[in-house]
Amino acid sequence: MVIDSTLPGRTELEKTCHAYGFSADDARLLHRRSNAAWLVGDVVVRLASDTSLRRTRAATSITVTRWLAATASEPIGLCPLPGEQSVLTGTAVATFWPYRPTSERPDAADVARLVRQLHARPAPPFDFPKYQPLRRLRDALDADQARAEPALTSQEGDWLRTRVGGLIAAFDTTRFPSARAWCTPTHTTRMSCRTAAGGC
């Protein structure tokens, strides 16, 4: 497991694809943001650094989307590929999804329809991680501080941590009339807006 926030690259992609059972020879990078997304044939491989948070997020994403696909009357989120997921290499966490190309972007009404369907679902029959606001930012600050040459000065890091603490305290005292949601839209929900295909 790693503490650095650097995204995994081509070497980790090849390792995870081999472990999952196919070649990454024709892989094409789609984007590198909070994670790296690669297109390999008709499969999207999402790679993130191997941290405890990323392991939890990957496992939760797979579990929730498979449950939704098996129980919802119509598609809410994109179902991941079958097989054991996520795949770990020691430096990367990978999940595998069907590729759904599109020429149109979903509008607000498309997203709202999916969110309404999602919120109408009963609570899932399995444990679900509690939402931790700004967790990734806090992890990034810790990772930066652990580097031999941090990108932030100590004053900058302290200012950000103080600001993060204040925002989290405000969140913790906020009342949610409809209760706090057990799930929030993810890339799988957004991707389901882009295709009329449903199911696993």
C-alpha positions as CSV (number, residue, x, y, z in Angstrom):
1,M,0.0,0.0,0.0
2,V,1.3,3.5,-0.8
3,I,0.9,6.9,0.7
4,D,1.9,9.0,-2.3
5,S,-0.9,10.5,-4.3
6,T,0.8,9.9,-7.7
7,L,-1.5,8.0,-10.0
8,P,-0.6,4.6,-11.3
9,G,0.7,4.4,-14.9
10,R,1.1,1.9,-17.7
11,T,3.0,-0.7,-15.7
12,E,0.3,-1.0,-13.1
13,L,-2.3,-1.1,-15.9
14,E,-0.6,-4.1,-17.5
15,K,-0.3,-5.9,-14.2
16,T,-4.0,-5.4,-13.3
17,C,-5.2,-6.4,-16.8
18,H,-3.0,-9.5,-16.7
19,A,-4.4,-10.4,-13.3
20,Y,-8.0,-9.9,-14.6
21,G,-7.3,-12.1,-17.6
22,F,-6.7,-9.9,-20.7
23,S,-3.9,-7.9,-22.4
24,A,-3.5,-4.2,-22.2
25,D,-1.6,-3.9,-25.5
26,D,-4.1,-1.6,-27.2
27,A,-4.8,0.5,-24.1
28,R,-5.6,4.2,-24.6
29,L,-5.5,6.8,-21.8
30,L,-8.9,8.5,-21.4
31,H,-8.0,10.8,-18.5
32,R,-5.8,11.3,-15.4
33,R,-7.6,13.2,-12.7
34,S,-8.6,11.8,-9.3
35,N,-7.9,8.4,-10.9
36,A,-6.6,7.2,-14.2
37,A,-9.1,5.8,-16.8
38,W,-7.8,3.6,-19.6
39,L,-9.8,2.2,-22.5
40,V,-8.7,-1.3,-23.4
41,G,-10.8,-2.7,-26.2
42,D,-14.4,-2.3,-25.0
43,V,-13.4,-2.2,-21.3
44,V,-12.7,0.9,-19.1
45,V,-10.1,0.2,-16.5
46,R,-10.0,2.7,-13.6
47,L,-6.8,2.9,-11.7
48,A,-6.1,4.6,-8.3
49,S,-3.2,4.5,-5.9
50,D,-3.4,1.7,-3.4
51,T,-4.5,3.4,-0.2
52,S,-7.0,2.2,2.4
53,L,-9.5,4.8,1.2
54,R,-9.2,3.8,-2.4
55,R,-9.6,0.1,-1.5
56,T,-12.7,0.9,0.4
57,R,-14.1,3.2,-2.3
58,A,-13.4,0.6,-5.1
59,A,-15.0,-2.3,-3.1
60,T,-18.0,-0.1,-2.2
61,S,-18.5,0.9,-5.8
62,I,-18.5,-2.7,-7.1
63,T,-20.8,-3.9,-4.3
64,V,-23.3,-1.1,-4.6
65,T,-23.6,-1.1,-8.4
66,R,-24.0,-4.8,-8.6
67,W,-26.7,-4.7,-5.9
68,L,-28.5,-1.9,-7.9
69,A,-28.3,-3.8,-11.1
70,A,-29.7,-7.0,-9.5
71,T,-32.6,-5.2,-7.6
72,A,-33.6,-2.0,-9.4
73,S,-36.4,-2.2,-11.9
74,E,-34.4,0.0,-14.4
75,P,-30.8,0.9,-14.6
76,I,-29.5,3.4,-12.1
77,G,-25.7,2.8,-12.2
78,L,-23.5,1.1,-14.7
79,C,-22.8,-2.5,-13.7
80,P,-19.2,-3.5,-13.5
81,L,-17.8,-6.4,-15.4
82,P,-18.2,-9.9,-13.9
83,G,-15.5,-11.5,-11.9
84,E,-13.5,-10.8,-8.8
85,Q,-13.0,-7.1,-8.3
86,S,-11.3,-5.0,-7.3
87,V,-7.8,-6.0,-8.5
88,L,-4.8,-5.0,-6.3
89,T,-1.2,-4.9,-7.3
90,G,0.4,-3.4,-4.1
91,T,0.7,0.0,-5.7
92,A,-2.7,0.2,-7.6
93,V,-6.4,-0.5,-7.2
94,A,-8.2,-1.3,-10.4
95,T,-11.8,-1.8,-11.3
96,F,-13.2,-2.9,-14.7
97,W,-16.3,-1.5,-16.4
98,P,-18.0,-1.8,-19.8
99,Y,-17.3,1.0,-22.2
100,R,-20.4,3.0,-23.2
101,P,-19.4,5.6,-26.0
102,T,-21.8,8.5,-26.5
103,S,-22.1,11.6,-28.6
104,E,-24.4,13.4,-26.2
105,R,-23.9,14.8,-22.7
106,P,-26.6,14.1,-20.1
107,D,-28.5,17.2,-19.0
108,A,-29.7,18.1,-15.5
109,A,-33.0,16.3,-16.0
110,D,-31.3,13.0,-16.9
111,V,-29.2,13.2,-13.7
112,A,-32.2,14.3,-11.6
113,R,-34.2,11.3,-12.8
114,L,-31.4,8.9,-11.7
115,V,-30.9,10.6,-8.4
116,R,-34.6,10.3,-7.6
117,Q,-34.5,6.6,-8.4
118,L,-31.5,6.2,-6.3
119,H,-32.9,8.0,-3.3
120,A,-36.1,5.9,-3.6
121,R,-34.2,2.7,-3.0
122,P,-34.2,1.1,0.4
123,A,-31.0,1.0,2.4
124,P,-28.7,-1.7,1.1
125,P,-28.5,-5.0,3.0
126,F,-24.8,-4.6,3.8
127,D,-22.6,-2.3,5.7
128,F,-21.9,1.0,4.0
129,P,-19.0,3.4,4.8
130,K,-20.0,6.6,6.5
131,Y,-19.4,9.6,4.3
132,Q,-16.3,11.5,5.4
133,P,-16.3,15.0,3.8
134,L,-13.0,16.2,2.4
135,R,-11.3,12.9,3.2
136,R,-9.3,12.8,0.0
137,L,-8.1,16.4,0.6
138,R,-6.9,15.4,4.1
139,D,-5.2,12.3,2.7
140,A,-3.5,14.5,0.1
141,L,-2.2,16.9,2.7
142,D,-0.9,14.0,4.8
143,A,0.8,12.5,1.7
144,D,2.4,15.8,0.8
145,Q,3.7,16.3,4.4
146,A,5.3,12.9,4.3
147,R,7.3,13.7,1.2
148,A,11.0,14.6,1.4
149,E,10.2,17.8,-0.4
150,P,6.5,18.8,0.2
151,A,4.8,20.9,-2.4
152,L,3.2,23.0,0.3
153,T,5.0,25.1,3.0
154,S,4.2,24.3,6.6
155,Q,2.2,27.5,6.8
156,E,0.2,26.6,3.7
157,G,-0.5,23.1,5.0
158,D,-1.5,24.4,8.5
159,W,-3.9,27.0,6.9
160,L,-5.5,24.3,4.7
161,R,-5.9,21.9,7.7
162,T,-7.5,24.6,9.8
163,R,-9.9,25.5,6.9
164,V,-10.8,21.8,6.4
165,G,-11.4,21.4,10.1
166,G,-13.8,24.3,10.1
167,L,-15.7,23.0,7.1
168,I,-16.0,19.5,8.5
169,A,-17.3,21.0,11.8
170,A,-19.9,22.9,9.9
171,F,-21.0,19.8,8.0
172,D,-21.3,17.8,11.3
173,T,-23.7,20.4,12.7
174,T,-25.8,20.7,9.6
175,R,-29.4,19.3,9.7
176,F,-30.5,17.1,6.8
177,P,-34.3,17.1,6.8
178,S,-34.4,14.0,4.6
179,A,-31.6,12.3,6.5
180,R,-28.1,11.8,5.2
181,A,-28.0,9.8,2.0
182,W,-26.4,6.3,2.2
183,C,-25.1,6.8,-1.3
184,T,-24.0,9.7,-3.6
185,P,-23.8,9.7,-7.4
186,T,-20.5,8.4,-8.7
187,H,-19.0,8.0,-12.1
188,T,-21.1,4.9,-12.6
189,T,-24.3,6.9,-12.1
190,R,-23.1,9.6,-14.5
191,M,-22.1,6.9,-17.1
192,S,-25.6,5.3,-16.9
193,C,-27.0,8.6,-18.1
194,R,-25.1,8.1,-21.3
195,T,-26.5,4.8,-22.5
196,A,-29.9,3.3,-23.0
197,A,-28.4,-0.1,-22.4
198,G,-29.1,-1.6,-19.0
199,G,-28.3,-4.4,-16.7
200,C,-25.0,-6.3,-16.3
